[in-house]
Amino acid sequence: LPFECFIQAAADPMSSSDAPEDGPKETSSVSQNISDADAFKILLEMKMKKRQKKTTLPSTVTELDTEDGSKVYVVGTAHFSDSSKKDVVKTIQEVQPDVVVVELCQYRVSMLKMDEKTLLKEAKEINLEKLQQAIKQNGVMSGLMQMLLLKVSAHITEQLGMAPGGEFREAFKEASKVPFCKFHLGDRPIPVTFKRAIAALSFWQKVKLAWGLCFLSDPISKDDVEKCKQKDLLEQMMAEMIGEFPDLHRTIVSERDIYLTYMLKQAAKQIELPRASETEPRRYIPAVVVGVVGMGHVPGIEKNWNSDLNIQEIMSVPPPSASSKIFKFVIKATVFGLMGYGCYRIGQRTVQFILSMPAAQSYLQKLTEIRSQH
């Protein structure tokens, strides 16, 4: 937000209706005469003053500390919960963070700026175009898996009439209201997650998982969502389906716990204060960070918090296995086979239709008479 907005509020606490006619001119001259360094100090003091107030945080918040004194407040959320959205707003308002980190990657960032109505429409419209786009972006196997998981999300969306990611959109809005607050995407890129997940499964495991996702249709109520506040609903449903696949759980949940922890720790590095001149010594203060993640990731983040983390290994994509190649071939063969059969049936019906027309029958009769004469 522009400096002038905060400076005006600090310099003239009266509302616009109570201010004298020459009030705005006076405030304007104050804001024009103040330097950027002074403006920064004023805003920083305002922010620190708010932080000094006694905070009452929701029960879903886990507080973590770094070695240099920075604080990280992890808000565990349910992705389809109004209560979670309120928890996020309250936490950001109370702690006035320097950085807000959310469980999103660059491939899902579009949901931050979409309205609820558009997201509901997008979630329910899973079509061939989206499938082709997913396959083009992630490959055949990963693209199919992504669309099946979208189907799970769309099922919940349809049951509840609520689009996912509401807590991330609220975090984005609230972060923009806090002076000098940065907004970071903290999740591992989704193509990496899907490709690593596919590589971890055998051929029959892929078939079994795809079958389970295709036929997911259990009804879900809002009460079920709130009951799952201690373990995110979408991740709980996934955990039930992938419980017999420990390697899949490792890639979809455990590895992302490590990645999210790493990103939160990176965001919690100390902040350098501005200097009036190059000769002035550098000064740092501990950072305050708010992390917004699914409740299912909170235990993993706590577990990994004091560990030395290296994310290079979990960012690599292994080459496709023999079973992946076979499954890919079977999928392609099935698609092309269905297309070929469809073309054959259409062609057969078209020929039958043409031959049944009076003009075609008359023409064939003439051809028969000509051949009999010869």
C-alpha positions, 0 to 999 in steps of 0.5 A: 500500500502507498506510504501516503495512506498510512502517513495520512492515518498517522498524521490525521486520526480524524475521520474525513467527515470531521476534518476541516476543509484545509485538512487534506492539504495539510496532510498532503504537505506532511506526506510530501515533506517526509522522506522514504526512510522516515515513512518506513520508520513510521509504518514499522513503528505502527506495525510493531505497536500492533504486535505488542498487543496481547494476542489470542490465537485460534486453537488451530495455530502452532507456534514454532521458533527459529535459532535467531529468534524468528517466529512462525505461526502455522495455521492448520486448515481444512480446505473446505471450511469457513471456520478455517478462513476466519482462523487465517484472517484472525492470525494475520491481523493479530501477529502482523507478519512480515511474510505469509506462506501458503500451501500453493505452487505456481501451477495453482496460483490462479485460484487466488484471484478467482471469485468463488462462483468462477472456481465452483464452475471450473471445479465442476467442468472437468472436460477433454480440453482440461485433460489434454492440457494436464497431459501436455503439462505433466505427461500422460500418467501424471496428467491422468492422475491429476485429473482423477484428483481434480475429480475428487476435489470436484466431488467435494465441491459439488457436495458442499457447494464451496470452492477449495482454497478459500483460506489461501484467498483470505491469506492473500487479501489480509497479507496485502493489508499488512505493511511490508508483508510479503506473500510466498508460495510454499508448496512443491510444484505439482508436476514434480509431485505427480511424476514422483507419485506415479514413479512410486507405483507398480502397474497394478497399483496404478490401476487400483488407485485410478479405479478407486478415484474414478468411483468415489461418490460418498456423500459429504456434509459440512459437519464432516468437514468441521469434524475433519478440522484436525485432519484435512478432509481432502488429505484424509480421503486420500489417506484412506485410499492410498493407505495400502501404498506407503510409497505414494503417501511418502511422495504426496504427503511426507515429501511435501511436509519437508518442502513446506518446512524448508520454505517456512524456514527460508521465509523466517530469516531475519529482516534487515532494517533500512539504513540512512547511509552506507556507513551505517552498520547493518541491523537485523530483527527477527521475522514473523511468519504466518504459514497457511497449510492443510491440517494434515501437514502440521505434524510433519512440519513440527517433526522436521522443524529442527532437522537439516533439510535438503530438498534437492532429492525430493525435487528430482523426477525419476525416469519412467519405470517399465510398468509406467511405459506399459501402462502408458502404452495400454492407455494409448492403445485403449484410446486409439482403439476406442477412436478407431472403433468409433470411426468404424461404427460411424462410417458403417452407419453412414454407408448404411444411411447413404445406401438406404436413400432412394437416389442411391438405390436407383443408381445402384439398380441402374449399375446392376442393369448395365452390368447384366447387359454386358 
